[in-house]
């Protein structure tokens, strides 16, 4: 298998995921657009002299297709086919694509048949099969999934069948999920199931989420449920969290609360979870949600130094609001280790330089001063570091500031280095 084929297969897989998310016609546009760009970018390094005309025709044709100029593309594709060169099979595929866009389904399918007959080894056969599945779905005659041997095509056919409302679709999907199919195909079938809004599909997904079917799919199903149903799945997920003894399942539920942006339930887990790893996971997700007030609530209520340290780290993910919370803790925290961590973490959150300077001047211990200097350094604040270096009386503390300025790519820092050298 050459590099072009491998890359096209990767692009096909990416397009499949998009096709399952988008309505059929919109998906086809995006799917085929990827393939157009793929083919344009994978032309051979330098065509031979005899191939130059074919390459120019092909370039013009694909450009016309990208610009939706179907009538301009057709004669160019016809000329390419007549040359019987290295692009002839691709031209048949693009002819099918153009005909489908013009609403001529019969001609499009005929072009795909011609491709199969004349070029049985073509790398474009899979693309034409996917197009045919799309066309059959649009014309109310979806392809039977069992007729396809390729897993991606089987799933495209199944998705088309479900979109058509065919009553046989769900049993076929259930057969894939509960049968001996590969884990890869099962996961993709689960994705298709999660997009279906019927009660039967929701019931089946709920069984998988509760671990009543293939346990290997439970975690995947939990995340898909949250994405597909949002807050409507919160109670079901809470029941799973409370009953499960599997840490990974519980983490998946917490991840789902993040998807649903439900800080209240994550806060409850952070406050009452006895498993330190799960509690840490919940705290980190609150940071990702930007739930600063929730983190502060937990910080005040706990006596655990480890939990407080995790919260200080999670404030960083919360951005500027997290920086404000860190500044308040840095100014009032009595535990020196926690105070220094809060000070250092102000740097990546974009904490107020004036506050960091005030903290530097407020505390006399060496480690707190270093933490404030580190935060200013991470924030790229050469101006205040220079000012502190000029006023610092302690030789070691001043040396620490100068060392940081020496590696900053900043004019003010450089000017200060020159100033020191000239003394």
N, C-alpha and C positions, 0 to 999 in steps of 0.2 A: 504494500500500500504506500503510494507516494505522499509527500508532505501536503500537496494540494488536497488530496482526498481526505487525509486526516483532519485538516483544518476545516474543510467543508462539513465533515461529520460533526465536529465540535460546534460549528455555527448552526447546523441543523438542530442539535440538541437544545441550544439556547433559544432558537426560534420556536421549538416545540413548547417550551415553558411559557413563552409569550402567547402562543396560539391558544393555550388552555386558559389563559387569563382574559383574553380579549374576545369580543364577539367575533363570529366566524369571518365576516368580510373584512373587518378591521385587522384581524389577526393575519389574514392572507396578505394584505398589503404590507404589513410589517415583516412578515415571514419572507415574502419574495424580495422585499427591499434589502434585507440582509444578504440574500443570495446574490442579488445584483452587485452589491458592493464587494461581496466575496469574490465573485468572478472577475470584476474589474481589477482587484488588487492582486490576483493570483495569475496573471498572464505570464507566459514564459519570458525569461530574461531578455532575449533579443530575437525576434522572429527572423527566419531565413528570408532571403529575397523573394522567393516564390510565395511566401505566406504573408507578405506585407499587405497586399490588397485585402485578403481575408481578415487580417487583424484590424485594418482600418474600418472595414465594414462592420465588424463585430463591435468595435469601440463606438461607432456612430449609433448602432442599433441599441446597445445597452444604455447609451446616453439618452436616446429617445424614450426608452422604457422608463428610466428614472424620472424623466420629465413628463410621463404619462402621454406621450405623443404616439398613440398606438398606430395611427395611419402612416406615420413616418417610419415606424419600426418595421412594419410588415414587409415592404419591398426589400429592405436591407436584409432581413432574415431569409427571405426567399433566395436572394443572390448568394448568401453564405451557404445555404443548403445545396445549391446547384454546383458549388465548387467541390463538394465532397472532400473537404479538408478536415483539419483537426477540430474545427468549430462546428461542424455540421450537426453533431448530436446536441450540442448546446443550443443551436439555432432552432431545432425542433422543440426543445423544451420551452424556449422563450416565445416561439410561435403559439404554443398551447397557452402560455400565460397571457399573451396579448389577446388571444381569442376569448379567453375567459373574462378578461376585463371589458371586452366589447359586448359581452352577454351572449356569445356564440358558444354555448357549452358543448354542443355536438362536435364542432370543429376543433375545440380545445382537446376533447377526449380522443378524437381521431389523430391529432398530432402526437399525443402521448403514445397511442397504439403504434404509430409509425416509428417512434423512437425505440419502443421495445422490440419491434420486428427487425429493424435495420441495425440497431446498435445494442445487442443484448448484454454487452459488458460495459455499457456507458456508466459513468459515475453520476449522470443526471437522471437515471431511472428512479432513484429514491425521491428526488425532488418532484418528478412528474407524478409519482404515485401519491405523494402528499397533496399535490394540486388536484389530482383526480378525486381524492377523498373530500377535499374542500368543495369541489364542484358538485359532487353527488349530494353532499349535505345541503347545499343551497337549493338544489332542485327537488328536494323532498324525497330523495331516494338514497339515504345514507348507506355507506359500505358496511357490510357485516364484519365486525372486528375479527372473527375467527378466520376470515379469508386472508388476513395479512400475517405473514410470518415474521416480519420485522417488528420489534417491540415498539419503536416510536410510531410507526405507521398504524399498528394495532391500537395504540392509545389515541391517536388522532381520530381514527375511525370510531372508537368508543365515545370520545368526546362529542363528535358530530352526531352520533346516535342519541346521546343524552340531550343535546340541544334541540333535537327534533321532537323530543317528548316521547320517543319510542318506549313502550312498556317493557321491552326486552333489555333495555340498556342497563338498568340497575342490577338485575340478576347476573348479567354478564360481568359487570364491575365487581359484584360480590364474589363471583366465581374466581376472578383474578386475585382478589385480596385474600380469600380463604384457601386458594388452591396451591399448586406447586410452582407458580410463576417465580421469577427471580425477584429478589428484594427490591431491585431497581424498578422493575415494572410495577410491583405492589405499591411502592412509594408514589409513583406517578399516578397510579390508579386512585390512590387515596387523595391526591391533589385534585383530580377530576371530581371525585365524590364530594369534597369540601366545597366545590363551586356550585353544586346543585342545591336548589332551594326547596326541593320537595320534602314533605314530611318523612317519606320513606328513606330518603338519603340522609336526613338529619338523624333519624333513628339508628341507622346503620353506623353512621359516624360516631354517635353517642356510645354505641356498644364497643367500638374500637377504642374510644377515649377511656372508657372504664376498664379496659384490659380484658374484655370478654371475648375478644377475637385474638388475632396474632399479637402477642405481647411485644414483639419487636417493632410493631407499628404504633404502639400506644403513645410514645413521646412525640413522634412526628404528628400524630393525629391531634394531640393536645394543642400544639402550636398552630396547626391549620384551623382548628375549631375557633380559636381566639381571633385569627385573622379573618375568617369567613363570617362569624356570627357576632363578634365584638362583645359588648357588655352583656348580651343576651345569654352568653355561656358562663357567666361569672358564678352562678349558684352551683351549676354542675361541676365546675372546676374546683370550687371550694370543697365540695363533698369528696372529690377525689383526693385533694390535698390532705384532708383530715383523716381519711381512711388508709391512705397508702403508707407503706413502710419503706418504699423505694426512694432513696434520696434523689435519684435522677428524675423520677416522675415528679417529685415535689419541686425540683428546680424548673422543670418544664412548665409547671403550673405558674410559678413565680414569673417565668419568662412571658407567659401568656398575659399576666396582669400588666406587665410592661407594655405589651402590644396593645392592650385595651386602655392603657393609661389609667390604671386603677391604683393610686398610691395608698388608699385606705387599707386595702387587703394586704398589700405588701408591708405596710407599717405594722399591722397586726402580727404578721409572721416575724418581723424583726423584733417586736416587743416580747413575743411569747414563745418563739421557737427554741426548743432545748438543744437542738443540734447546732453547734457553733458554725459549721460550714454553711448550713442553710440560712442561719441568721446573717452571716457575712454576705451571702448571695443576695438576700433581701435588701440589706443596707446598700450594697453596690447598685442595685436596680433603682433604689430611691434616688441615688445620685444621678443616674442616667435619666430619670424622669424630671430632674430639677426640683425635686420635692424637698427644698431646703428646710421649710418649717417642720416637716415630719422628721427629718434627720435631727434637727435641733431638739425636738420633743424627746426623741430617744436618747440623745446625748445627756440631757438633763436628768432623765429618769434612771439611767444605768450607773452602776458603780464599777462596771468592768472596764479596766484600762484597755483591754484588747478591743472591746466593742467601740469605745470612744476613738481609738486609733483608726479603726475601719471607717468610722463616720468622718473623721478628719480627711481621710483619703477620698471618700465619696463626695465631699464638698467640691473637690477639684473638677469632677465630671459635671457638676451643676453650674459651672461658669461663674460670672460676676456675682450673682447672688450668693453663691457658695463662698466667694471671696469675702463678702461682707460678714458672713457668719464666722469665717475663720478669723477675721480681724477682731471680732468681739471676744472670741475664745482666747486668742493670742494675748489680749490685754488683761484678761481676768483669770485664766487658768492657773491654778496653784501648782499642779504637777509639772515639773520642769520639762520632762520628756514630751508630754502632750503639748505643752506651750510651744516648744521648739518645732514640733511637727506642724502645728497650726501656722506658725510663722513661715516656715519653708513653703508650705502649700499655698500661701498667698501669692507667690510668684507666678505659677502657671495659671492662676485664675484671673490674673490682671488686677490683683489687689492694689489699693491706693498707695502710691509711692510715699505720700505724706504720712500715711499711717505707719508704713514700714520704717521710715526714718524716725518717727516718734517712738516706735518700739525699740529701735536700735539704741536710741538715747535714754530710754526709760530703764532698761535692764542693764545691770552691771556685769552679769556673768558672761563669760566668754562664749559659751555655746549659744545663748540667745542672740548675741550680737552676730555670730557667724550665721545663724539661721536667717536673720534679717538681711544680712549681706547676700546670702545665697538667693533669697527671694528677689532682691533688687537685680541681681545678676541675671536670673532666669527671665525677669521682666524686661531685660535690656536697658535698664535705667542707669546709663553711664553718668549722667549729670549728678544724680544724688550720691552715687558711689564716689565720684571725684570730690564732692563737697564734704562727705564724711571722712575721706582720706586726708583732706587738708586740715580738718579740725581734730582728728583722732590723735590723742597724746600717747596712747599705749603702743609701743613699737610692734608688738606681735599682731595686734588688731589692725594696725595700719598696714603691715605687711600683707595680711590676708586680703585687705581691700585692694591693694596695689596689684597683687597676683591676679585678681579677677579682672581688673581694668586692663592688664597687659594682654589678655587674650580676647578682648572685645573689639570688634571691628566698628569703631565709632570715633569720629573726629575728635570729640571732646576728650575721650579716653587717650587717644594718641597724643593730643596736645599736652595732656598732663604728663605722659611718659617723657616727652621731650623736655618739659619743664623740670622734671626730676633729674634728667641727665645733665642739664645745664647748671644744676646747683653745685 
